[in-house]
Structures are given as structure tokens and as C-alpha cells.
Amino acid sequence: MYRKKLYCLFLIACPISTAYSADVLLSINGTISLNTCSVTTGSKDKYVNLRTWGAKQFSSIGIKTLSVPFTIDLKNCNGSVSGVSGVNVTFSGAPTLENTAAFSLNGTSTARNIGILILDRNKNIIEPNIKSVIYDLKSDQSNFSLVFYGQYISTSTPVTPGSANSDITFSITYN
């Protein structure tokens, strides 16, 4: 009898609910492609020398130095990556307060009122954290050199002399 009472109490204490089911279709799509390109060793930790310039050359805001070319080199692109016709490059870093198109100098730099511009192959400014134009990947090649330019720009006056370096990271997006 003791067992019956516990059983009855258990049924009373537990609410009874009705469960319903429905047919649900879950569709998941994707593509497995050939391996993407690799960044060459020389491009992974790239050093771009923007040369030495006199502080007096920056007589007003917006004065730019000559642009210095550099490349980001890709290899092993397997001729053509399935469904990919090009790449964008995004340069990430902190913009200057005075000119959001220019990258700010790093904390160890001693120059003041100067920023760094990154330009695409057509010498158009690539703003910090914004994708570049598309660089085409040709299906008959497996190695590519993506051409960019760097230059200093005065963001305020007076420009004070010293080291003028920036830490900029790039990432590649396949299109």
C-alpha cells in the first residue's frame, strides 16, 4: 500500500503535457573548393620603407610624400580557385584623429602630426578597415603580386621630426 500512495503522489505532482511534432526541413548548402592562395613568407611580415623626409616639407595640412610601391605576393593559387575571380585586401589599423583615411603612427614613433596612407594599384586611397578594389586572379596563373603604395601625409601642423612607423595588418577576402 505504501508503494501505491507514492505512485499516486508522483502522478499528481507531475503535470501532464501533450507534445506535438512538426515536419521541418533544414537545408544546408556549401562548397568545398581547391585550397586558397598562400601569402609568401616575404609578404607575411612586410617592411615598407617610406624613406626619410624633412619635417619642413610638410608646410600645411594634407601635404603628401611621393608614394612608395610595395607588393603582397600570393602563391599556390592552383591556377584558379573554384568560384573565385579576385581578391580584396583590407588593411586594419587605427586611423588618425585628424584624417580618418590615414593610419596613425604606433606608440613608439616620435614624429608628430603625420599619418600613413595606403593606396591601391590605381593610387586611390584605401581607408583603414575598408576593402580595397578587387584584384583579379587569372585562371592560368598560380602566383600573383598585388601592388600597393604607401606615403606619409601631414595631418596637422607643425610636423615634428622623429620616427614615423605604423603597425598595419592586412587580410585577404576572396570574391
C-alpha positions in Angstrom: 0.0 0.0 0.0 2.9 2.3 0.7 4.0 2.0 -2.9 0.6 2.9 -4.3 0.5 6.1 -2.3 3.9 7.2 -3.6 2.9 6.4 -7.1 -0.3 8.3 -6.8 1.5 11.3 -5.3 4.1 11.2 -8.1 1.3 11.3 -10.7 -0.4 14.2 -9.0 2.8 16.2 -8.6 3.9 15.9 -12.2 2.0 17.9 -14.7 0.9 16.1 -17.8 1.5 17.8 -21.1 1.0 16.9 -24.7 3.9 17.1 -27.1 3.4 18.0 -30.7 5.8 17.4 -33.6 6.0 19.0 -37.0 7.9 18.2 -40.1 10.8 20.7 -40.5 13.2 20.8 -43.5 16.7 22.1 -42.8 18.6 22.9 -45.9 22.4 23.4 -45.6 24.4 24.4 -48.6 28.1 24.9 -49.1 31.0 24.4 -51.5 34.3 22.6 -51.0 36.9 24.3 -53.3 40.5 24.0 -54.0 42.9 25.5 -51.5 43.1 29.2 -51.5 46.3 31.1 -52.2 49.1 31.3 -49.6 50.8 34.6 -48.7 54.5 34.3 -49.4 56.9 34.4 -46.4 58.3 37.8 -47.6 54.8 39.3 -47.5 53.7 37.9 -44.1 55.9 40.3 -42.1 56.3 43.1 -44.7 58.6 46.0 -44.0 57.9 49.1 -46.2 60.4 51.9 -46.1 58.7 55.2 -46.8 62.1 56.9 -46.8 63.3 59.9 -45.0 61.6 63.3 -45.5 62.3 66.7 -44.0 59.7 68.0 -41.5 59.7 71.4 -43.2 58.4 69.8 -46.4 55.0 69.4 -44.6 54.2 73.2 -44.6 50.5 72.7 -44.3 47.8 70.0 -43.6 47.4 67.4 -46.3 50.9 67.5 -47.8 51.9 64.1 -49.1 55.2 62.5 -49.8 55.9 60.6 -53.0 54.3 57.2 -53.0 56.4 54.1 -52.4 55.3 50.9 -54.1 55.1 47.5 -52.3 53.5 44.2 -53.1 51.7 41.5 -51.3 52.7 38.3 -53.0 50.4 35.2 -53.2 51.5 31.8 -54.3 50.0 28.3 -54.8 46.7 29.6 -56.1 46.2 26.4 -58.0 45.7 28.2 -61.3 42.1 29.0 -60.4 40.2 28.7 -57.2 36.7 27.4 -57.9 34.2 30.2 -58.0 36.9 32.9 -57.1 37.8 35.5 -59.7 39.6 38.0 -57.4 40.6 39.2 -54.0 40.1 42.3 -51.9 42.7 43.4 -49.3 41.7 45.1 -46.1 44.4 47.0 -44.1 43.4 47.2 -40.5 44.8 49.7 -38.0 43.9 52.8 -36.1 43.1 55.9 -38.2 44.5 59.3 -37.2 42.0 61.6 -35.3 42.6 64.4 -37.8 42.3 62.4 -41.0 40.3 59.1 -40.9 41.8 58.0 -44.3 45.3 57.9 -42.8 46.7 55.3 -40.4 48.1 56.6 -37.1 51.6 56.1 -36.0 52.4 53.5 -33.4 53.2 54.3 -29.8 57.0 54.1 -30.2 57.0 56.7 -33.0 58.4 60.1 -32.1 57.3 62.2 -35.1 54.0 64.1 -34.6 51.2 65.3 -36.8 51.8 62.8 -39.6 49.9 59.8 -40.8 50.4 57.0 -43.3 48.2 56.5 -46.4 47.9 53.1 -48.2 47.0 53.3 -51.9 45.7 50.7 -54.3 47.2 49.8 -57.7 45.5 52.9 -59.2 46.8 55.1 -56.4 43.4 55.6 -54.8 43.4 55.8 -51.0 42.4 52.7 -49.1 40.9 53.8 -45.8 41.7 51.9 -42.6 39.5 48.8 -42.2 37.9 49.2 -45.7 38.3 46.7 -48.5 40.4 47.6 -51.5 39.3 47.3 -55.1 39.2 43.8 -56.5 42.5 42.4 -57.7 41.8 39.8 -60.4 43.1 36.3 -60.2 43.9 34.9 -63.6 43.0 31.2 -64.0 46.2 30.4 -65.9 48.5 31.6 -63.1 49.2 30.3 -59.6 51.3 33.3 -58.3 50.2 36.9 -58.0 51.7 40.2 -56.9 49.2 42.7 -55.6 50.6 46.2 -56.0 50.0 48.9 -53.3 51.6 52.2 -52.4 52.4 53.8 -49.1 53.1 57.5 -48.3 53.1 60.0 -45.5 50.6 62.8 -45.1 50.6 65.7 -42.7 47.5 65.6 -40.5 48.2 68.8 -38.5 51.0 71.4 -38.2 53.7 71.7 -37.3 55.0 68.2 -38.2 57.7 67.4 -35.7 60.7 65.2 -36.8 61.3 61.7 -35.5 60.5 58.1 -36.3 57.2 57.6 -38.1 56.1 54.0 -38.0 52.7 52.2 -38.0 51.6 48.7 -37.4 49.1 47.7 -40.0 47.6 44.2 -40.5 46.2 43.0 -43.8 43.6 40.4 -44.5 42.5 38.9 -47.9 38.9 38.3 -48.9 38.2 36.0 -51.9 35.5 37.1 -54.4 
